[in-house]
Amino acid sequence: MVYKFRVILDAEEDIFRDIAILEDDTLEDLHNAIFNAFGFDGSEVASFYTCDDTWNQEDEIPLFDTGDVPGEMRTMNDYPLSSILDKENTKIIYVYDFISMWTFLVELAAVEEETVGATYPETLFSHGEMPDEAGEKSFEADMHDDIYGEFEDDLDEDDLDMFEGDDSFEDFGFEENWN
């Protein structure tokens, strides 16, 4: 079977590539297809991230084993596409070049029969020109769960004056612990 992906650059402009790749190819093969389709040279580090249906990032799948014990961490080459993506799990995030943070939303759009004579992976469609630089990323948490976001204790600087000049606190002499 052939997986057909739409790979969208996370940017204000519409920039995407449609890529066809065999289901038994690995995430590393998809990584190679993506950087080639978008015109990168492939010399930078990259990772895929599993995600939920609303693109919330979950587990990292790196290009290289960066764990403390060699062989302990699974890499892109260890994951056939069919082991991580299917008709129910269609989304994954791809980040290329951790300095520039080129971020792509990768979605499985179709699973079809192989076309006789076709070579895979293949860039099927290209829309939009790549910008010179990756867009700025905003790493902000959703504040809807922040119970202290609107906390107001009704105290101001004048209220703290009540502690000035109060020598009733005992000095326990712990200064030697701070040397």
PyRosetta script that sets phi, psi and omega in degrees:
from pyrosetta import init, pose_from_sequence

init()
pose = pose_from_sequence("MVYKFRVILDAEEDIFRDIAILEDDTLEDLHNAIFNAFGFDGSEVASFYTCDDTWNQEDEIPLFDTGDVPGEMRTMNDYPLSSILDKENTKIIYVYDFISMWTFLVELAAVEEETVGATYPETLFSHGEMPDEAGEKSFEADMHDDIYGEFEDDLDEDDLDMFEGDDSFEDFGFEENWN")
pose.set_psi(1, 156.5)
pose.set_omega(1, 179.8)
pose.set_phi(2, -114.3)
pose.set_psi(2, 131.3)
pose.set_omega(2, 173.9)
pose.set_phi(3, -94.6)
pose.set_psi(3, 131.0)
pose.set_omega(3, 176.1)
pose.set_phi(4, -112.2)
pose.set_psi(4, 119.5)
pose.set_omega(4, -176.9)
pose.set_phi(5, -109.7)
pose.set_psi(5, 146.6)
pose.set_omega(5, 164.9)
pose.set_phi(6, -106.3)
pose.set_psi(6, 122.5)
pose.set_omega(6, -178.7)
pose.set_phi(7, -112.0)
pose.set_psi(7, 113.7)
pose.set_omega(7, -172.8)
pose.set_phi(8, -111.3)
pose.set_psi(8, 126.2)
pose.set_omega(8, 174.0)
pose.set_phi(9, -69.3)
pose.set_psi(9, 131.4)
pose.set_omega(9, 178.4)
pose.set_phi(10, -76.4)
pose.set_psi(10, 87.2)
pose.set_omega(10, -177.3)
pose.set_phi(11, -149.6)
pose.set_psi(11, 170.3)
pose.set_omega(11, 179.6)
pose.set_phi(12, -70.0)
pose.set_psi(12, -36.6)
pose.set_omega(12, 179.4)
pose.set_phi(13, -80.3)
pose.set_psi(13, 155.8)
pose.set_omega(13, 175.6)
pose.set_phi(14, -81.7)
pose.set_psi(14, 107.1)
pose.set_omega(14, 178.8)
pose.set_phi(15, -134.0)
pose.set_psi(15, 115.2)
pose.set_omega(15, -179.7)
pose.set_phi(16, -150.8)
pose.set_psi(16, 162.7)
pose.set_omega(16, 176.1)
pose.set_phi(17, -133.8)
pose.set_psi(17, 141.5)
pose.set_omega(17, 172.9)
pose.set_phi(18, -102.4)
pose.set_psi(18, 127.0)
pose.set_omega(18, -174.3)
pose.set_phi(19, -126.0)
pose.set_psi(19, 133.9)
pose.set_omega(19, 173.8)
pose.set_phi(20, -107.0)
pose.set_psi(20, 135.1)
pose.set_omega(20, -176.9)
pose.set_phi(21, -151.7)
pose.set_psi(21, 149.8)
pose.set_omega(21, -178.9)
pose.set_phi(22, -69.5)
pose.set_psi(22, 143.0)
pose.set_omega(22, -176.8)
pose.set_phi(23, -63.5)
pose.set_psi(23, -25.6)
pose.set_omega(23, 179.9)
pose.set_phi(24, -86.6)
pose.set_psi(24, -7.6)
pose.set_omega(24, 173.3)
pose.set_phi(25, -65.9)
pose.set_psi(25, 160.9)
pose.set_omega(25, -176.4)
pose.set_phi(26, -94.8)
pose.set_psi(26, 170.8)
pose.set_omega(26, 173.1)
pose.set_phi(27, -60.8)
pose.set_psi(27, -30.9)
pose.set_omega(27, 176.6)
pose.set_phi(28, -65.2)
pose.set_psi(28, -37.6)
pose.set_omega(28, 175.8)
pose.set_phi(29, -64.5)
pose.set_psi(29, -40.0)
pose.set_omega(29, 177.3)
pose.set_phi(30, -66.3)
pose.set_psi(30, -40.6)
pose.set_omega(30, 174.9)
pose.set_phi(31, -55.0)
pose.set_psi(31, -48.1)
pose.set_omega(31, 179.4)
pose.set_phi(32, -61.7)
pose.set_psi(32, -42.0)
pose.set_omega(32, 179.7)
pose.set_phi(33, -64.7)
pose.set_psi(33, -39.1)
pose.set_omega(33, -178.8)
pose.set_phi(34, -68.2)
pose.set_psi(34, -49.8)
pose.set_omega(34, -176.7)
pose.set_phi(35, -66.6)
pose.set_psi(35, -31.6)
pose.set_omega(35, 175.2)
pose.set_phi(36, -68.9)
pose.set_psi(36, -42.1)
pose.set_omega(36, -178.1)
pose.set_phi(37, -65.1)
pose.set_psi(37, -30.3)
pose.set_omega(37, -178.3)
pose.set_phi(38, -98.5)
pose.set_psi(38, 1.1)
pose.set_omega(38, 173.3)
pose.set_phi(39, 83.9)
pose.set_psi(39, 20.6)
pose.set_omega(39, 174.4)
pose.set_phi(40, -83.3)
pose.set_psi(40, 161.7)
pose.set_omega(40, -178.9)
pose.set_phi(41, -89.9)
pose.set_psi(41, -8.2)
pose.set_omega(41, 177.1)
pose.set_phi(42, 81.0)
pose.set_psi(42, 12.0)
pose.set_omega(42, -176.1)
pose.set_phi(43, -91.0)
pose.set_psi(43, -0.4)
pose.set_omega(43, -177.1)
pose.set_phi(44, -104.7)
pose.set_psi(44, 159.0)
pose.set_omega(44, 177.3)
pose.set_phi(45, -74.0)
pose.set_psi(45, 149.1)
pose.set_omega(45, -179.9)
pose.set_phi(46, -146.5)
pose.set_psi(46, 162.5)
pose.set_omega(46, 174.9)
pose.set_phi(47, -148.1)
pose.set_psi(47, 151.1)
pose.set_omega(47, 166.8)
pose.set_phi(48, -99.9)
pose.set_psi(48, 154.4)
pose.set_omega(48, 175.8)
pose.set_phi(49, -132.8)
pose.set_psi(49, 127.1)
pose.set_omega(49, 172.1)
pose.set_phi(50, -66.7)
pose.set_psi(50, 157.8)
pose.set_omega(50, -178.9)
pose.set_phi(51, -153.9)
pose.set_psi(51, 168.1)
pose.set_omega(51, 176.8)
pose.set_phi(52, -89.7)
pose.set_psi(52, -172.4)
pose.set_omega(52, -176.7)
pose.set_phi(53, -66.4)
pose.set_psi(53, -18.1)
pose.set_omega(53, 179.4)
pose.set_phi(54, -106.4)
pose.set_psi(54, 21.9)
pose.set_omega(54, 175.0)
pose.set_phi(55, 67.7)
pose.set_psi(55, 23.8)
pose.set_omega(55, 174.8)
pose.set_phi(56, -78.3)
pose.set_psi(56, 122.4)
pose.set_omega(56, -174.5)
pose.set_phi(57, -64.0)
pose.set_psi(57, 139.8)
pose.set_omega(57, 179.1)
pose.set_phi(58, -124.4)
pose.set_psi(58, -109.3)
pose.set_omega(58, -173.1)
pose.set_phi(59, -87.2)
pose.set_psi(59, 140.9)
pose.set_omega(59, 178.3)
pose.set_phi(60, -86.5)
pose.set_psi(60, 140.2)
pose.set_omega(60, 171.8)
pose.set_phi(61, -125.4)
pose.set_psi(61, 99.3)
pose.set_omega(61, -173.4)
pose.set_phi(62, -81.2)
pose.set_psi(62, 163.8)
pose.set_omega(62, 175.2)
pose.set_phi(63, -70.7)
pose.set_psi(63, -40.0)
pose.set_omega(63, -178.5)
pose.set_phi(64, -120.1)
pose.set_psi(64, 154.2)
pose.set_omega(64, 175.8)
pose.set_phi(65, -72.6)
pose.set_psi(65, 112.4)
pose.set_omega(65, -179.8)
pose.set_phi(66, -111.0)
pose.set_psi(66, 15.0)
pose.set_omega(66, -179.0)
pose.set_phi(67, -75.6)
pose.set_psi(67, 167.7)
pose.set_omega(67, 179.9)
pose.set_phi(68, -69.8)
pose.set_psi(68, -32.3)
pose.set_omega(68, -180.0)
pose.set_phi(69, -110.5)
pose.set_psi(69, 117.8)
pose.set_omega(69, -179.7)
pose.set_phi(70, -54.6)
pose.set_psi(70, 133.4)
pose.set_omega(70, 179.3)
pose.set_phi(71, 87.3)
pose.set_psi(71, -7.5)
pose.set_omega(71, -178.0)
pose.set_phi(72, -75.6)
pose.set_psi(72, -35.7)
pose.set_omega(72, -176.6)
pose.set_phi(73, -94.4)
pose.set_psi(73, 134.4)
pose.set_omega(73, 176.1)
pose.set_phi(74, -81.1)
pose.set_psi(74, 140.2)
pose.set_omega(74, -177.6)
pose.set_phi(75, -114.6)
pose.set_psi(75, 177.8)
pose.set_omega(75, -179.7)
pose.set_phi(76, -52.3)
pose.set_psi(76, -38.6)
pose.set_omega(76, -176.8)
pose.set_phi(77, -67.4)
pose.set_psi(77, -17.7)
pose.set_omega(77, -179.3)
pose.set_phi(78, -85.1)
pose.set_psi(78, -6.5)
pose.set_omega(78, -174.6)
pose.set_phi(79, -116.6)
pose.set_psi(79, 104.7)
pose.set_omega(79, 168.1)
pose.set_phi(80, -63.5)
pose.set_psi(80, 146.0)
pose.set_omega(80, -178.8)
pose.set_phi(81, -54.2)
pose.set_psi(81, -40.6)
pose.set_omega(81, -177.1)
pose.set_phi(82, -66.4)
pose.set_psi(82, -17.4)
pose.set_omega(82, 180.0)
pose.set_phi(83, -82.2)
pose.set_psi(83, -14.2)
pose.set_omega(83, -175.0)
pose.set_phi(84, -126.7)
pose.set_psi(84, -21.8)
pose.set_omega(84, -178.8)
pose.set_phi(85, -127.3)
pose.set_psi(85, 137.0)
pose.set_omega(85, 177.0)
pose.set_phi(86, -155.9)
pose.set_psi(86, -169.8)
pose.set_omega(86, -175.7)
pose.set_phi(87, -64.0)
pose.set_psi(87, -23.9)
pose.set_omega(87, 178.0)
pose.set_phi(88, -91.3)
pose.set_psi(88, -35.8)
pose.set_omega(88, 179.6)
pose.set_phi(89, -109.9)
pose.set_psi(89, 94.0)
pose.set_omega(89, -169.6)
pose.set_phi(90, -107.1)
pose.set_psi(90, -6.4)
pose.set_omega(90, -171.6)
pose.set_phi(91, -117.5)
pose.set_psi(91, 143.3)
pose.set_omega(91, 174.8)
pose.set_phi(92, -153.1)
pose.set_psi(92, 150.0)
pose.set_omega(92, -179.3)
pose.set_phi(93, -105.2)
pose.set_psi(93, 140.3)
pose.set_omega(93, 179.6)
pose.set_phi(94, -124.1)
pose.set_psi(94, 128.3)
pose.set_omega(94, 177.0)
pose.set_phi(95, -120.5)
pose.set_psi(95, 125.8)
pose.set_omega(95, 179.9)
pose.set_phi(96, -116.5)
pose.set_psi(96, 130.7)
pose.set_omega(96, 177.4)
pose.set_phi(97, 67.7)
pose.set_psi(97, 94.8)
pose.set_omega(97, -175.0)
pose.set_phi(98, -70.8)
pose.set_psi(98, -7.0)
pose.set_omega(98, 172.2)
pose.set_phi(99, -83.6)
pose.set_psi(99, -50.9)
pose.set_omega(99, -179.8)
pose.set_phi(100, -81.5)
pose.set_psi(100, -25.7)
pose.set_omega(100, 178.7)
pose.set_phi(101, 60.6)
pose.set_psi(101, 52.2)
pose.set_omega(101, 172.3)
pose.set_phi(102, -68.9)
pose.set_psi(102, 116.0)
pose.set_omega(102, -174.6)
pose.set_phi(103, -115.3)
pose.set_psi(103, 132.6)
pose.set_omega(103, -177.0)
pose.set_phi(104, -127.4)
pose.set_psi(104, 139.6)
pose.set_omega(104, 173.7)
pose.set_phi(105, -98.4)
pose.set_psi(105, 118.2)
pose.set_omega(105, -173.7)
pose.set_phi(106, -111.6)
pose.set_psi(106, 121.5)
pose.set_omega(106, -178.1)
pose.set_phi(107, -128.4)
pose.set_psi(107, 132.2)
pose.set_omega(107, 175.9)
pose.set_phi(108, -73.1)
pose.set_psi(108, 114.6)
pose.set_omega(108, -175.3)
pose.set_phi(109, -96.3)
pose.set_psi(109, -29.4)
pose.set_omega(109, -177.7)
pose.set_phi(110, -159.3)
pose.set_psi(110, 152.9)
pose.set_omega(110, 171.4)
pose.set_phi(111, -123.7)
pose.set_psi(111, 117.1)
pose.set_omega(111, -173.3)
pose.set_phi(112, -132.3)
pose.set_psi(112, 169.6)
pose.set_omega(112, 175.2)
pose.set_phi(113, -71.5)
pose.set_psi(113, 151.4)
pose.set_omega(113, 176.1)
pose.set_phi(114, -64.5)
pose.set_psi(114, 143.2)
pose.set_omega(114, 174.2)
pose.set_phi(115, -88.7)
pose.set_psi(115, 127.3)
pose.set_omega(115, -178.9)
pose.set_phi(116, -62.0)
pose.set_psi(116, 129.6)
pose.set_omega(116, 178.3)
pose.set_phi(117, 88.2)
pose.set_psi(117, -7.7)
pose.set_omega(117, 179.9)
pose.set_phi(118, -78.5)
pose.set_psi(118, 150.5)
pose.set_omega(118, 176.5)
pose.set_phi(119, -109.9)
pose.set_psi(119, 131.0)
pose.set_omega(119, -178.5)
pose.set_phi(120, -119.6)
pose.set_psi(120, 148.3)
pose.set_omega(120, -3.4)
pose.set_phi(121, -71.1)
pose.set_psi(121, 157.2)
pose.set_omega(121, -176.9)
pose.set_phi(122, -141.5)
pose.set_psi(122, 135.7)
pose.set_omega(122, 172.5)
pose.set_phi(123, -84.6)
pose.set_psi(123, 115.0)
pose.set_omega(123, -174.6)
pose.set_phi(124, -87.2)
pose.set_psi(124, -34.5)
pose.set_omega(124, -175.3)
pose.set_phi(125, -152.9)
pose.set_psi(125, 143.1)
pose.set_omega(125, 180.0)
pose.set_phi(126, -131.3)
pose.set_psi(126, 128.6)
pose.set_omega(126, 178.5)
pose.set_phi(127, -132.3)
pose.set_psi(127, 129.0)
pose.set_omega(127, 175.7)
pose.set_phi(128, 87.7)
pose.set_psi(128, 152.5)
pose.set_omega(128, 178.4)
pose.set_phi(129, -100.4)
pose.set_psi(129, 139.0)
pose.set_omega(129, 178.8)
pose.set_phi(130, -67.1)
pose.set_psi(130, 134.7)
pose.set_omega(130, 174.6)
pose.set_phi(131, -71.2)
pose.set_psi(131, 164.9)
pose.set_omega(131, 179.4)
pose.set_phi(132, -68.6)
pose.set_psi(132, -31.4)
pose.set_omega(132, -178.5)
pose.set_phi(133, -132.2)
pose.set_psi(133, 151.3)
pose.set_omega(133, 175.7)
pose.set_phi(134, -68.4)
pose.set_psi(134, 148.4)
pose.set_omega(134, 178.6)
pose.set_phi(135, -69.6)
pose.set_psi(135, 159.1)
pose.set_omega(135, 177.4)
pose.set_phi(136, -67.4)
pose.set_psi(136, 138.3)
pose.set_omega(136, 177.8)
pose.set_phi(137, -102.5)
pose.set_psi(137, 140.9)
pose.set_omega(137, 177.1)
pose.set_phi(138, -110.2)
pose.set_psi(138, 113.5)
pose.set_omega(138, -179.8)
pose.set_phi(139, -101.0)
pose.set_psi(139, 79.5)
pose.set_omega(139, -178.1)
pose.set_phi(140, -120.1)
pose.set_psi(140, 139.8)
pose.set_omega(140, 177.0)
pose.set_phi(141, -80.1)
pose.set_psi(141, 152.1)
pose.set_omega(141, 173.8)
pose.set_phi(142, -68.1)
pose.set_psi(142, 132.8)
pose.set_omega(142, -176.5)
pose.set_phi(143, -91.0)
pose.set_psi(143, 0.4)
pose.set_omega(143, -176.8)
pose.set_phi(144, -67.2)
pose.set_psi(144, -20.3)
pose.set_omega(144, 178.2)
pose.set_phi(145, -99.3)
pose.set_psi(145, 2.8)
pose.set_omega(145, -177.0)
pose.set_phi(146, -82.6)
pose.set_psi(146, 102.0)
pose.set_omega(146, -177.1)
pose.set_phi(147, -72.8)
pose.set_psi(147, -15.5)
pose.set_omega(147, -179.4)
pose.set_phi(148, -102.2)
pose.set_psi(148, 3.1)
pose.set_omega(148, -175.5)
pose.set_phi(149, -57.4)
pose.set_psi(149, -34.7)
pose.set_omega(149, -178.8)
pose.set_phi(150, -115.6)
pose.set_psi(150, 25.5)
pose.set_omega(150, -178.1)
pose.set_phi(151, -68.3)
pose.set_psi(151, 132.4)
pose.set_omega(151, 177.0)
pose.set_phi(152, -136.0)
pose.set_psi(152, 122.4)
pose.set_omega(152, -177.3)
pose.set_phi(153, -98.8)
pose.set_psi(153, 3.4)
pose.set_omega(153, 178.6)
pose.set_phi(154, 61.6)
pose.set_psi(154, 20.5)
pose.set_omega(154, 176.1)
pose.set_phi(155, -106.7)
pose.set_psi(155, 145.2)
pose.set_omega(155, 174.1)
pose.set_phi(156, -132.9)
pose.set_psi(156, -173.9)
pose.set_omega(156, -176.3)
pose.set_phi(157, -58.5)
pose.set_psi(157, -37.0)
pose.set_omega(157, 179.9)
pose.set_phi(158, -63.0)
pose.set_psi(158, -32.2)
pose.set_omega(158, -179.9)
pose.set_phi(159, -68.2)
pose.set_psi(159, -25.2)
pose.set_omega(159, -179.2)
pose.set_phi(160, -80.5)
pose.set_psi(160, -11.0)
pose.set_omega(160, 178.4)
pose.set_phi(161, -62.2)
pose.set_psi(161, -21.8)
pose.set_omega(161, -177.6)
pose.set_phi(162, -64.4)
pose.set_psi(162, -16.8)
pose.set_omega(162, -179.8)
pose.set_phi(163, -93.0)
pose.set_psi(163, -9.3)
pose.set_omega(163, -179.0)
pose.set_phi(164, -71.7)
pose.set_psi(164, 137.0)
pose.set_omega(164, 175.3)
pose.set_phi(165, 76.2)
pose.set_psi(165, 5.0)
pose.set_omega(165, -179.4)
pose.set_phi(166, -87.2)
pose.set_psi(166, 106.6)
pose.set_omega(166, -178.5)
pose.set_phi(167, -98.5)
pose.set_psi(167, 19.3)
pose.set_omega(167, -176.9)
pose.set_phi(168, -80.3)
pose.set_psi(168, -6.3)
pose.set_omega(168, 179.2)
pose.set_phi(169, -79.4)
pose.set_psi(169, 135.4)
pose.set_omega(169, -178.5)
pose.set_phi(170, -82.3)
pose.set_psi(170, 135.5)
pose.set_omega(170, 177.3)
pose.set_phi(171, -88.2)
pose.set_psi(171, 114.4)
pose.set_omega(171, -178.3)
pose.set_phi(172, -88.1)
pose.set_psi(172, 0.3)
pose.set_omega(172, 174.0)
pose.set_phi(173, 65.2)
pose.set_psi(173, 41.9)
pose.set_omega(173, -179.0)
pose.set_phi(174, -90.0)
pose.set_psi(174, 12.2)
pose.set_omega(174, -176.9)
pose.set_phi(175, -59.0)
pose.set_psi(175, -31.4)
pose.set_omega(175, -178.0)
pose.set_phi(176, -64.9)
pose.set_psi(176, -20.6)
pose.set_omega(176, 178.9)
pose.set_phi(177, -76.6)
pose.set_psi(177, -14.3)
pose.set_omega(177, -175.6)
pose.set_phi(178, -101.2)
pose.set_psi(178, 5.2)
pose.set_omega(178, -179.7)
pose.set_phi(179, -84.4)
pose.dump_pdb("model.pdb")
